[in-house]
């Protein structure tokens, strides 16, 4: 292309400097302390053992609460009884 002029490269000496110079090392951060898993919950928490069925039932109940207009609007009688048993189980802990 006629009339095209290349720009002068400035600072290229920085690109080709010697790598033998010592590079300051980044300060390493101390590792966070490892805390063991408590065997019992603290005084303000409660621990509950739930079966897979209980967890699935709770997940379905929460889904129903989030989207109440979607069918089925009411749980079946069996699910209702399981929810009541789970409610009683959770209330006994308190």
C-alpha positions as CSV (number, residue, x, y, z in Angstrom):
1,X,0.0,0.0,0.0
2,X,1.5,3.3,-1.0
3,X,1.8,5.9,1.7
4,X,1.5,3.3,4.5
5,X,3.9,4.0,7.3
6,X,4.7,1.6,10.1
7,X,4.6,3.0,13.6
8,X,7.9,2.8,15.5
9,X,7.9,0.2,18.2
10,X,8.8,1.7,21.5
11,X,9.5,-0.3,24.6
12,X,10.4,-3.5,22.8
13,X,13.5,-3.7,24.9
14,X,11.2,-4.5,27.9
15,X,9.9,-7.5,25.9
16,X,13.4,-8.9,25.4
17,X,14.9,-8.3,28.8
18,X,16.9,-11.0,30.5
19,X,14.9,-13.5,32.5
20,X,17.9,-14.2,34.7
21,X,17.0,-11.3,37.0
22,X,15.3,-12.4,40.2
23,X,11.6,-11.8,40.1
24,X,10.1,-11.0,43.4
25,X,8.0,-13.9,44.6
26,X,4.4,-13.3,45.4
27,X,3.6,-13.6,49.1
28,X,1.9,-16.8,49.8
29,X,-1.4,-16.6,51.8
30,X,-1.7,-18.8,54.9
31,X,-4.0,-21.8,54.4
32,X,-7.2,-21.4,56.4
33,X,-7.5,-23.6,59.5
34,X,-9.2,-26.9,59.1
35,X,-12.2,-27.3,61.4
36,X,-13.4,-30.8,62.1
37,X,-17.1,-31.6,61.5
38,X,-18.9,-31.4,64.8
39,X,-20.5,-34.6,66.0
40,X,-23.4,-32.7,67.5
41,X,-25.0,-29.5,66.4
42,X,-24.4,-26.3,68.4
43,X,-26.9,-25.2,71.0
44,X,-28.9,-23.1,68.6
45,X,-29.2,-25.8,65.9
46,X,-31.1,-29.0,65.7
47,X,-30.2,-32.2,63.9
48,X,-32.8,-34.4,62.2
49,X,-32.4,-37.7,60.4
50,X,-34.6,-37.9,57.3
51,X,-35.1,-40.8,55.0
52,X,-35.0,-40.4,51.2
53,X,-38.8,-40.5,51.1
54,X,-39.1,-37.7,53.7
55,X,-36.7,-35.5,51.7
56,X,-38.6,-36.2,48.5
57,X,-41.9,-35.4,50.3
58,X,-40.5,-32.1,51.7
59,X,-39.2,-31.2,48.2
60,X,-42.6,-31.8,46.7
61,X,-44.3,-29.8,49.4
62,X,-41.9,-26.8,48.9
63,X,-42.5,-27.0,45.1
64,X,-46.2,-26.9,45.8
65,X,-45.8,-23.9,48.0
66,X,-43.8,-22.1,45.4
67,X,-46.3,-22.8,42.6
68,X,-49.7,-23.3,44.2
69,X,-51.7,-22.9,41.0
70,X,-50.2,-25.9,39.2
71,X,-52.0,-29.2,39.5
72,X,-52.3,-31.2,41.7
73,X,-53.6,-28.5,43.9
74,X,-53.9,-30.8,46.9
75,X,-51.8,-33.8,48.0
76,X,-53.2,-37.2,48.0
77,X,-54.5,-38.7,51.2
78,X,-51.4,-40.9,51.5
79,X,-49.1,-37.9,51.0
80,X,-51.2,-35.8,53.4
81,X,-50.7,-38.5,56.1
82,X,-47.0,-38.7,55.4
83,X,-46.7,-34.9,55.6
84,X,-48.6,-34.9,58.9
85,X,-46.3,-37.6,60.3
86,X,-43.2,-35.7,59.1
87,X,-44.6,-32.5,60.7
88,X,-45.1,-34.3,64.0
89,X,-41.5,-35.7,63.8
90,X,-40.1,-32.2,63.2
91,X,-42.2,-30.6,66.0
92,X,-41.0,-33.2,68.5
93,X,-37.4,-32.0,68.0
94,X,-38.3,-28.5,69.0
